C-alpha cells in the first residue's frame, strides 16, 4: 500500500491531477478478440491497488511487420488492439540489435557498454578447454549481479515477478524474479531460456496461473513475456501457414508472416486474461521488440558466405531494419491513447516503469521517464538518441570497445552510423557487406537509408559524432572516410 501511495504521489507530481487524466476518453478498441469494447471492459475493472506491469518482448521482428504499422499482408489484430489503447511510439529503437544485449538493456536500463553484456556468447576459442569456456559463461552471467534490474527493484518493494521466454542471465532468480521457467546455465539448454522457451509456443498457461496466484495473494505483479516468437525456428501452425501461402510469395516469407500472426495470437490470450480478471486498468503493458528481422528468401542473391535466415541490413546491424521497433505503453484510464512521433528507446522502459510504480530511478540511467510526455504531453528534454552494435561473440568480457562494430546517433531527421574494426567471428558475414565509412542518412526522407549524405554534411557528422562521445567517451577511432 505504501508503494501505491508513493506511486500516486509521483503521478500527481508531474501530471497535475490524476483524476483529470483518468477522464481522458479512450480510443475505440479496434478488433477485440474477447468481443468486448475497451470502454465496456473498463466499466467492470478493479482500479484499486498498485499498478501491475507486463512486458511483452517480441523476438526478431521488423518494425514494419504489424497491422497497425500498415504492413501489406501481416495481420496482427491483437497487437492492433493494444496499439489502439496505448501511447504508441512508431519511432522506437533498441540500443543494441541483438537478443541478449538488448534484453539486458531493457531489464537494467543501461547501454551494453555499461552493463557489459555486449554479445550473445563469449568468443569460442579452440584453445579453451570446456571448463574454461564454461567459466567465461559464468563470468558473463555474473555481470547481472552487480546491477539493479526491474524485477530486483519491484521485488524489493513487494511485487511478485515471473520470468518466461528468452532469458540469458542464468537462473530466473539471478535477475531478481521471484518465479520463473528458466533454470539457466549450466542446466541443459540453459544458454538462453531452456524451459522458458516453451512459453507462447505451447500456450501461456504458466502466466495465467501466476497472475491468478498473485491476485489471490493480493500481490502486485511483474510479468516478463519474452517468447521465442516470431524468432526461428519458423514453425507456424498449418492453418496460419496456409493463410499466408500464395504462388507469388516465397515460402520463407509465408512462414515468417505466419509466425508474426502466431505471436500476435499469444499476445491476445495474455491481454484477454487481463481483461477477464478485471486487471486491465491497473496494469501497465509495455510492448517492445529486442531487435529487427528482414526475412531472407531463396530469391535473394546473398552469396555463399551468407548462412543465416535474415537478410542484410537487419538483425545485428545499426540500420533501421536492425534497431527500430514500435514501443507501446498501455495503461487505460491513466495513459491516454496517442500516436506519437517522438523517437524513444527501450532504455526508457526502466525509468518509466520505476515512475509508474512509485520507485526512484538512479541518476546515471541514460533513458527517460516517458510518463510526463504520455500523460500530459510534456515534451522530452532530449536532443538525440544513441546506440551501438557489437560482434555476436564477445572478444573481451572486460573491454566492450574491443567487440564494437558500429555506433549510431539519431538527432531529428539525421542518423549517423560510425563503423569500427572488431575481431572476426562466425557472424562477420553480416557486417562484411556493409559500408565501413561514416554514413549519414535523412531517415525521415530516406527511411530505407539508401543515400549516404556524410560527404555533403560534414558539420552534421561532426555534431552527431560529438553526441556519441558525450554518451560514451571512446578512444578507439571509427573507420575513416
Ligand atoms: Ca532477437
Boltz pocket constraint, residues with backbone or C-beta under 6 A from the ligand:
constraints:
  - pocket:
      binder: B
      contacts: [[A, 58], [A, 59], [A, 60], [A, 98], [A, 99], [A, 231], [A, 290], [A, 291]]
      max_distance: 6.0
